[in-house]
Amino acid sequence: MSILSKIFKKKSNTNKASLILDEKGINSIGGKASSEIDIPELKTSPIVYFGCISKNETHFPKIDFDLHLVCPIFIDLQSPVFFDYSNPKKPKLIRDNVTSNFNQLFEDIPSDAYIEYKRLNFKIENAPTVKIKTGVHEFDMVPGEIGHTILPNWIHDKEWLICPITGNKMEFLFQLEDIDDSETVKGQEILDKEYIDPYLHFGHGYLYVFYEPESKVIGYLNQL
């Protein structure tokens, strides 16, 4: 995605902490799951490992475990998808009491395909913006920002997720945008069949991540 496209996708949101690429950061995007992580299966899409939020991340005090992020990113995530992390090393895909659309979106991406993206570390902090000039226009941006926390920046209407286990309104954790630097390490030959770009993205929209601390459920939602 071009820098101009990124800029025009953004909306003003001053109440946030940024997710910023930093080789010394304690969190990661992309990478390979360790052998201790049991990734569930879905018949209509591979479930991709795409990063980890450290249990030592001070911005998320209610997460007392290393949150290994897994998601079937090749289905229509404009309806929410939920995972039960009551066992943090064995996240379970929740199928009951959900409106998730698990239908196959890409015929040429089999459910057993292995897709891996380059691991990059990141930190979370309140960072100042800098002026970025594109043509005759200037924009305020945070260098290295791949997303943010505190308040979601909705592309469309607000869609606060409800936990399918407790019925509670879930807490917003963070949102992610295109991560151009996290390129495909394995599996691009499969993605090429569907003309999918060789870097980590979520349909070129935002992926919103929610958490319910009582049930330890993570919810994902995509807006394009």
C-alpha positions in Angstrom: 0.0 0.0 0.0 1.3 3.5 -0.9 2.1 6.0 1.8 -0.6 8.3 0.3 -3.2 5.5 0.6 -2.2 5.0 4.2 -2.5 8.7 5.0 -6.0 9.0 3.5 -7.2 5.9 5.4 -6.2 7.5 8.7 -8.6 9.7 10.7 -7.7 12.0 13.5 -7.3 10.2 16.8 -5.2 12.0 19.4 -6.2 9.8 22.3 -4.0 6.8 21.6 -0.7 5.0 22.2 1.1 3.9 19.1 2.4 0.4 18.2 5.8 1.3 16.8 8.3 -1.0 15.0 11.4 -1.2 17.2 14.0 -4.0 17.2 14.1 -3.7 21.0 10.4 -3.9 21.5 9.0 -6.7 23.7 6.1 -7.5 21.4 6.2 -9.0 17.9 4.3 -9.0 14.6 4.7 -11.8 12.2 7.1 -14.7 13.0 6.8 -18.4 13.6 4.9 -20.0 16.5 7.0 -22.0 18.9 6.3 -25.8 19.1 4.5 -25.1 22.4 1.6 -23.3 20.7 -1.2 -25.5 19.4 -2.9 -23.6 16.6 -6.4 -24.9 15.9 -7.7 -25.8 12.4 -10.5 -24.5 10.2 -11.7 -26.3 7.1 -12.1 -23.1 5.1 -8.9 -21.2 5.8 -5.5 -21.6 7.3 -5.2 -20.1 10.7 -2.1 -17.9 10.6 0.2 -17.1 13.5 1.0 -13.3 13.2 2.6 -12.2 16.4 2.8 -12.0 20.2 1.9 -9.5 22.9 4.2 -9.9 25.8 2.6 -10.5 29.3 5.1 -7.8 30.4 3.4 -5.1 28.2 2.3 -2.4 30.7 -0.3 -1.0 28.4 -2.3 -4.3 28.8 -2.2 -5.1 32.5 -5.2 -7.5 32.3 -3.3 -9.8 30.0 -1.3 -12.0 32.3 0.0 -14.4 29.7 1.9 -14.1 26.4 -0.8 -13.6 23.9 0.1 -15.5 20.8 -2.0 -14.0 18.0 -3.7 -16.5 15.6 -6.4 -15.8 13.1 -7.9 -17.2 9.9 -7.0 -14.0 8.0 -8.2 -15.4 4.7 -11.9 -15.5 5.5 -14.4 -12.6 5.7 -13.4 -11.0 9.0 -16.1 -8.3 8.6 -18.0 -10.5 10.9 -16.2 -11.2 14.2 -14.1 -14.2 15.0 -13.4 -15.3 18.5 -10.8 -17.5 20.3 -10.8 -18.9 23.8 -7.4 -18.4 25.5 -8.3 -20.0 28.8 -5.3 -22.2 28.0 -3.0 -19.6 26.4 -0.9 -22.2 24.6 -4.0 -23.8 23.1 -6.3 -21.1 21.7 -9.7 -22.6 20.7 -11.8 -21.2 17.9 -15.3 -20.5 19.2 -18.1 -21.6 17.0 -21.1 -21.4 19.4 -23.2 -18.2 19.9 -21.3 -16.4 17.1 -22.2 -14.7 13.9 -18.8 -15.5 12.3 -18.8 -16.2 8.6 -16.4 -19.2 8.3 -17.1 -19.7 4.6 -14.2 -20.1 2.3 -13.2 -16.8 0.7 -10.3 -18.0 -1.5 -10.6 -21.3 -3.4 -6.9 -21.5 -4.1 -5.8 -21.2 -0.5 -6.2 -24.6 1.1 -6.9 -24.9 4.8 -3.7 -26.7 5.4 -1.5 -24.1 3.7 1.3 -22.7 5.9 1.7 -19.0 5.6 4.5 -17.3 7.6 5.5 -13.6 7.8 8.7 -12.0 8.8 9.0 -11.3 12.5 9.4 -7.7 13.6 9.5 -6.4 17.1 7.4 -3.4 18.3 6.9 -1.3 21.3 3.8 0.6 22.6 4.2 4.2 23.6 2.7 7.7 23.4 4.8 9.1 20.6 4.9 12.5 19.0 3.9 12.9 15.3 6.1 14.4 12.6 5.2 16.2 9.4 5.3 14.0 6.3 5.1 15.8 3.0 3.5 14.1 0.0 3.4 16.3 -3.0 1.9 19.6 -1.9 0.3 18.1 1.2 1.6 17.7 4.7 0.4 15.1 7.2 1.0 14.3 10.8 2.3 10.7 11.3 4.2 8.6 13.8 7.2 7.0 12.2 7.1 3.2 12.3 3.5 3.1 13.5 1.6 -0.1 12.6 -1.4 0.5 14.8 -2.6 2.0 18.1 -4.4 1.3 21.4 -6.8 3.0 23.8 -9.6 4.0 21.4 -10.5 2.4 18.0 -10.4 4.5 14.9 -13.4 3.2 13.1 -13.5 3.2 9.3 -17.3 2.7 9.4 -19.8 2.5 12.3 -18.7 1.5 15.8 -18.8 -2.3 16.3 -18.0 -3.1 19.9 -17.7 -6.9 20.2 -19.7 -8.9 22.7 -18.1 -12.0 24.3 -19.9 -15.1 23.2 -19.1 -16.8 26.5 -20.0 -14.2 29.1 -22.2 -11.8 27.1 -20.0 -8.9 28.3 -19.0 -6.0 26.2 -15.3 -6.7 25.2 -12.5 -4.3 25.8 -10.6 -2.8 22.9 -6.9 -3.8 22.9 -5.5 -2.4 19.7 -5.9 -2.1 15.9 -3.5 -3.0 13.1 -3.0 -1.6 9.6 -0.9 -2.8 6.7 2.5 -3.9 7.8 4.6 -3.6 4.6 7.9 -4.6 6.3 6.5 -7.9 7.5 6.9 -9.7 4.2 5.9 -13.3 3.4 8.6 -15.8 4.5 6.8 -18.9 3.5 3.7 -19.6 1.4 3.7 -16.7 -1.1 3.5 -19.1 -4.0 0.0 -20.0 -2.6 -1.0 -16.4 -2.1 0.1 -15.5 -5.6 -2.8 -17.7 -7.0 -5.2 -15.3 -5.5 -3.1 -12.2 -6.3 -2.6 -11.4 -2.6 0.2 -9.0 -1.7 3.5 -10.3 -0.2 3.2 -8.6 3.2 1.0 -8.8 6.2 -2.3 -7.0 5.8 -6.0 -7.4 6.5 -7.7 -6.6 3.2 -6.0 -3.2 3.3 -8.3 -2.2 6.2 -7.9 -2.2 9.9 -7.9 -5.4 12.1 -9.5 -4.6 15.5 -8.5 -6.8 18.5 -10.7 -7.1 21.6 -10.3 -8.9 24.9 -12.7 -10.1 27.6 -10.6 -10.7 30.8 -13.1 -12.8 32.6 -13.4 -15.5 29.9 -9.9 -14.8 28.4 -11.6 -14.5 24.9 -9.9 -12.6 22.1 -12.1 -11.2 19.3 -11.1 -10.0 15.8 -13.0 -7.7 13.5 -12.0 -6.3 10.1 -13.3 -3.0 8.6 -12.3 -2.1 5.0 
